[in-house]
Every structure is written in C-alpha cells, then in structure tokens.
Amino acid sequence: MKKYLSCIAICSVAFTASAFDVDFIDAPVNLNSATTINITREAIAAFPADKVLKIDYTLTPGTDFHCFKLVTAWGGTLLPDFVPTSAGDVLEVTTDGSYDYKLTADVIEKLKDQAVHGWDSNVTITGDGLTITRVYIGSLDEINMDDGYGYWPGLVIPGAVITNAQPGWRLVMEYSMNENAQNAGFSIATNYGNTDLPSFKGTTEINDKLRMPVSGDGSYELKLTQDDIDKMKDSEFTGWDGLRIVGSGFTIKKIYMARSENSGITEIVTDNDNEDYPVVHYDLQGKRVDNPTNGFYIRVKGDKVNKVLIK
C-alpha cells in the first residue's frame, strides 16, 4: 500500500506572515515508490503570486536513479510550468540540491481550476531515490528593523501562527546587529506592542521597557506554552491584534516555527551503534549533519527514517 505523508495542519501556520518561511514537512522524507508527500493545494494557492516553493533534497544512499515530479489530479496532471527531463514526466537529478518552483499568477489560478486539479485537494511530490529534507515557501530574506518596522508597527505576525501551534514548539529568530546600533533590542508582544507574550521575558530596560538586548549576531528561541496559545486566542488579551516583534538596531535574517525537539522520538542510539548500513543524519531543521554530536537528529537508513537521540 502506498504511503502518503499529508501536510494539512502545518500548511495553515503562517500564510500571511511576511517574514516567515512556511514549512510543509516536519522531518526528512525518503521519497520512493511507496512514499509520496501531499501538500494541501489550497494552501499553496493562497500565497501571493511570485513566491517560490522550494524543495531541498539529497540522494538516498543505495539508489541508482533519482527523480521527482509535482502533480495534482490524483497524480495525473503535472503542475503548470514543471518541466520534466526524463521518461515518466520526472525531473532527474544527479547530486544533492534544491529545486525552486515559482508560483506565478498563472500557476495559482490553475491550481484553483477544477479542470486542472480534478477535485484533488492536494499537490503531490512523488519520485524515487531522493530524501526530501525540506519543502517550504520562502519569504523575505531579511528584515532590517530600522527600515520602517522599529517599535511601531514592528514586524506583524498573524496570531494564527501561535494559536495553531502546540506547547513546546519554538519560535526561532536569527538576526544580525546593525552597524553603529545603540540600545539594540526587541520584545515579542501583542495588543499593538503593549502586552508581552507570557513566555517572553525581557532582561534589559530599553526605551522604558524590559526587552531582550541584541549585542551582536545571534539567535533567539521562544518556547511556546499552553498559556501563550490560550492568551493569543483571547481577544481581551490581544486587543484583536496579532503578534509583533518590536525593536530596533538589528536585522532579522530568518524567522520560523520549529517543532519541539522532545516530541516524536522513535529511537535512542549510542556511539556503539555501528550497523553496517549507509546512514545520513539531519538536524531538526532538515540540514544535513555529517558528524552528529550529542542531541536529537533525523536518521535516514535506506528507506527507514527515524528521529533519534545520539549520546
């Protein structure tokens, strides 16, 4: 029986948040004749034109032919503008890499057309010999908080990003400090910047409020609690506002929602786990790791994918 990986819930996380990368898989997927990836078609069609659906992949060890295609209509119709290179309407690849599929206005309109999708609710990635490490729609590469964002209006993130999350998920922001910045820092708040998210705890007073200081390039993780999620559903708490990152003196390089590293562990391995099989490890953001140290990883062995704790 063919195995389908459905991506319905995750697709609803961040459609309109300008700074978000929207990820459609939680962990690397070994693409083969028994496993495909389904992405809700309406989710893709909801994006504005000219966004790019990005597919990162590596060659699966032990396989000879490496290919994929993007289809709808129950696998019977290639997506518009997808250009195959080999028999079977597939795109053949020979090295690890990335594929960009541009969501033009024409593509989006056709994804909404019943004559194209045949009432199939999904866009499907199917193929063989590849491990798909990440499927996402990238948005802005970076946001300079000193360029029209600042303490007002800040960077606005839809409240649904939090209310559709689960406790333990992490809002991750990577940033660089702007040149000659003074009193650089930020808050994560709602109610038009007046009320901090419960889990956000500023440490330094900046502009008459406790904020998280920025003293150089770095990253920040906010681990969500049930209280955060509940509060963002409460209009009295949010004032019908979304979530805002407010601050100055730094540039956001990337911002995304990461799943809890403590969920879904299927196996624990130790240093003496030396089975003689090709093994590839990825971190929890889907990046390949050649020499994993202690911690949580996604391990791919042939057609087996596990979330593991290496210690």
JOVENJO-V867773 format. One record per residue. RES is the residue in three letters. PSI is psi in degrees with one decimal (NA if undefined). BURIAL is b if it has 24 or more other C-alpha atoms within 12 Angstrom, else e. D_FIRST is the distance of its C-alpha to the first C-alpha in Angstrom with 1 decimal. Layout:
res psi burial d_first
RES PSI BURIAL D_FIRST
RES PSI BURIAL D_FIRST
This chain:
res psi burial d_first
MET 133.8 e 0.0
LYS 139.4 e 3.8
LYS 126.5 e 6.4
TYR 133.2 e 9.5
LEU 108.9 b 12.9
SER 142.2 b 15.2
CYS 41.1 b 18.9
ILE -51.8 b 20.8
ALA -43.7 e 23.3
ILE -27.8 b 24.4
CYS -19.6 b 25.1
SER 6.7 b 27.9
VAL -41.9 b 29.8
ALA 54.1 b 32.4
PHE -43.1 b 32.6
THR 8.8 b 36.4
ALA 111.8 b 37.5
SER -26.0 b 39.2
ALA 2.6 b 38.9
PHE 140.5 b 35.3
ASP 131.0 b 32.5
VAL 110.3 b 29.4
ASP 142.7 b 26.4
PHE -5.9 b 22.9
ILE 148.6 b 21.0
ASP -24.5 b 22.3
ALA 160.6 b 21.5
PRO 143.2 b 20.5
VAL 126.5 b 16.9
ASN 105.0 b 15.7
LEU 123.5 b 14.5
ASN -172.4 b 12.4
SER -18.1 e 10.0
ALA -8.4 e 7.0
THR 125.4 b 9.3
THR 171.2 b 11.7
ILE 123.5 b 14.6
ASN 131.3 b 15.6
ILE 132.5 b 19.3
THR 122.3 b 21.1
ARG -42.0 b 23.0
GLU -29.2 b 26.0
ALA -44.6 b 26.4
ILE -42.3 b 26.8
ALA -14.9 b 29.1
ALA -12.6 b 31.2
PHE 152.1 b 32.6
PRO 158.0 b 36.0
ALA 150.8 e 36.2
ASP 7.1 e 36.3
LYS 166.3 b 34.2
VAL 125.3 b 31.8
LEU 118.9 b 28.1
LYS 136.0 b 27.9
ILE 112.4 b 25.0
ASP 139.5 b 25.9
TYR 157.8 b 24.0
THR 156.2 b 24.6
LEU 130.8 b 23.6
THR 124.4 b 21.0
PRO 140.7 b 23.0
GLY 6.2 e 22.3
THR 152.4 e 20.8
ASP -29.7 e 22.9
PHE 132.6 b 21.8
HIS 116.9 b 21.4
CYS 165.7 b 20.7
PHE 167.2 b 19.4
LYS 160.5 b 20.0
LEU 122.4 b 20.5
VAL 164.3 b 19.3
THR -165.1 b 19.4
ALA 48.6 b 19.3
TRP 34.5 e 15.6
GLY -1.3 b 15.7
GLY -9.5 e 18.6
THR 124.1 b 21.5
LEU 146.0 b 22.7
LEU 147.0 b 24.5
PRO 138.7 b 28.2
ASP 1.2 e 30.1
PHE 124.2 b 27.0
VAL 107.9 e 28.4
PRO 159.6 e 26.1
THR -8.0 e 27.7
SER 169.2 e 25.6
ALA 148.0 e 23.9
GLY 11.5 e 20.7
ASP 36.0 e 22.5
VAL 158.0 b 21.7
LEU 114.5 b 24.2
GLU 137.8 b 24.7
VAL 155.5 b 26.2
THR -7.2 e 28.0
THR 162.6 e 29.1
ASP 145.6 e 28.1
GLY -158.3 e 29.0
SER 146.2 b 28.6
TYR 133.4 b 28.0
ASP 125.8 b 29.9
TYR 112.0 b 28.9
LYS 128.2 b 32.0
LEU 78.7 b 31.7
THR 166.8 b 34.6
ALA -37.2 e 36.0
ASP -42.0 e 34.7
VAL -45.4 b 31.1
ILE -42.9 b 31.3
GLU -39.5 b 32.7
LYS -31.8 b 30.1
LEU -18.6 b 27.3
LYS -4.8 b 29.1
ASP 118.8 e 29.5
GLN -30.2 e 27.4
ALA -23.3 e 28.0
VAL -49.3 b 26.2
HIS -13.1 b 23.3
GLY 32.9 e 22.8
TRP 13.0 e 22.4
ASP 128.0 b 19.3
SER -1.0 b 20.1
ASN 157.0 b 18.6
VAL 131.9 b 19.4
THR 134.5 b 16.5
ILE 117.2 b 16.9
THR 154.8 b 14.7
GLY -158.1 b 15.7
ASP 149.9 b 15.9
GLY 16.3 b 18.3
LEU 146.5 b 19.4
THR 114.6 b 19.6
ILE 112.9 b 20.4
THR -26.0 b 23.1
ARG 138.5 b 24.3
VAL 120.3 b 23.8
TYR 162.7 b 26.9
ILE 114.7 b 29.7
GLY 149.6 b 32.9
SER -133.1 b 36.1
LEU 138.5 b 39.7
ASP -37.9 e 40.2
GLU 156.7 b 43.0
ILE 115.8 b 45.4
ASN 113.4 b 49.0
MET -15.7 b 50.1
ASP 1.5 b 53.6
ASP 70.1 e 52.7
GLY 6.7 e 52.8
TYR -74.7 b 50.7
GLY -147.4 b 52.8
TYR -15.7 b 53.7
TRP 130.6 b 53.4
PRO -5.3 b 51.1
GLY -175.1 b 49.0
LEU 116.8 b 45.4
VAL 129.3 b 43.7
ILE 129.4 b 40.2
PRO 141.3 b 38.7
GLY -26.2 b 38.7
ALA -23.7 b 35.1
VAL -36.4 b 34.3
ILE -44.9 b 35.6
THR -23.3 b 34.8
ASN 0.4 b 31.1
ALA -178.7 b 31.0
GLN 152.8 b 30.8
PRO 136.3 b 33.5
GLY -19.2 b 33.4
TRP 154.7 b 32.1
ARG 127.9 b 34.7
LEU 116.1 b 36.5
VAL 129.6 b 37.3
MET 126.0 b 40.1
GLU 137.9 b 41.3
TYR 164.3 b 44.8
SER 146.4 b 47.9
MET 135.5 b 51.5
ASN 148.7 b 53.6
GLU 135.5 e 56.7
ASN 18.9 e 59.8
ALA 143.0 e 58.0
GLN 140.9 e 59.9
ASN 42.1 b 58.7
ALA 137.0 b 55.1
GLY 176.9 b 52.6
PHE 163.8 b 50.2
SER 157.7 b 49.1
ILE 111.2 b 45.9
ALA 171.3 b 47.1
THR -164.7 b 46.7
ASN 47.3 b 49.4
TYR 36.8 b 50.6
GLY 1.4 b 50.9
ASN -20.8 b 53.0
THR 117.0 b 50.6
ASP 146.3 b 48.6
LEU 139.0 b 45.1
PRO -38.5 b 45.6
SER -11.3 b 43.9
PHE 126.5 b 45.9
LYS 104.4 e 49.0
GLY 152.4 b 51.5
THR -15.7 e 53.8
THR 134.7 e 56.6
GLU 118.3 e 58.8
ILE 125.4 e 58.5
ASN 47.4 e 60.1
ASP 24.2 e 61.0
LYS 145.3 b 57.5
LEU 122.9 e 55.5
ARG 172.0 b 52.9
MET 116.8 b 50.8
PRO 151.7 b 53.0
VAL 115.6 b 51.8
SER 0.9 e 53.8
GLY -172.7 e 51.8
ASP 142.8 e 48.4
GLY -159.1 e 45.6
SER 160.7 b 42.8
TYR 137.2 b 42.6
GLU 130.6 b 39.8
LEU 112.3 b 40.1
LYS 120.3 b 37.9
LEU 143.1 b 37.2
THR 168.7 b 38.1
GLN -32.4 e 37.5
ASP -41.1 e 41.0
ASP -47.1 b 40.4
ILE -45.4 b 37.5
ASP -41.2 b 39.6
LYS -37.3 b 42.7
MET -11.3 b 41.0
LYS -7.7 b 40.1
ASP 110.4 e 43.8
SER -25.7 e 45.8
GLU -31.1 e 49.0
PHE -43.3 b 47.9
THR -16.9 b 46.6
GLY 28.9 e 49.1
TRP 17.9 e 46.3
ASP 165.2 b 45.9
GLY -156.2 b 42.9
LEU 142.3 b 42.8
ARG 136.5 b 45.2
ILE 115.1 b 45.9
VAL 140.0 b 49.6
GLY -171.2 b 51.8
SER 166.5 b 53.4
GLY 11.1 b 54.1
PHE 164.9 b 50.6
THR 127.0 b 47.8
ILE 119.5 b 44.2
LYS -31.4 b 42.1
LYS 145.7 b 38.7
ILE 134.9 b 37.5
TYR 166.4 b 34.0
MET 124.1 b 32.2
ALA 143.1 b 30.7
ARG 162.0 b 28.6
SER 131.7 b 30.1
GLU -8.9 b 30.1
ASN 2.5 e 30.1
SER 147.2 e 26.8
GLY 22.4 e 23.4
ILE 124.3 e 24.8
THR -11.4 e 22.3
GLU 146.4 e 24.6
ILE 127.3 e 28.2
VAL 154.1 b 29.4
THR 174.9 e 33.0
ASP -21.7 e 35.0
ASN 14.4 e 34.6
ASP 86.3 e 30.8
ASN 38.8 e 31.2
GLU 139.9 e 28.1
ASP 68.6 e 28.3
TYR 150.9 e 25.2
PRO 127.8 e 25.2
VAL 133.9 b 25.3
VAL 134.2 b 25.7
HIS 147.1 b 26.9
TYR 149.3 b 27.1
ASP -179.8 b 29.2
LEU -4.5 b 28.1
GLN 6.8 b 29.0
GLY 11.6 b 26.6
LYS 134.8 b 29.5
ARG 136.9 b 29.2
VAL 114.6 e 31.5
ASP -34.1 e 32.7
ASN 77.6 e 34.8
PRO 138.7 b 33.5
THR -166.3 e 36.1
ASN 135.6 e 35.9
GLY -169.5 b 33.6
PHE 135.4 b 30.1
TYR 163.0 b 27.7
ILE 123.3 b 24.1
ARG 128.5 b 23.4
VAL 122.0 b 20.9
LYS 105.3 b 20.5
GLY -118.8 b 18.4
ASP 15.3 b 14.9
LYS 128.7 b 16.1
VAL 126.1 b 17.7
ASN 147.5 b 20.2
LYS 125.1 b 23.1
VAL 156.9 b 26.0
LEU 117.3 b 29.7
ILE 130.1 b 31.8
LYS NA e 35.2
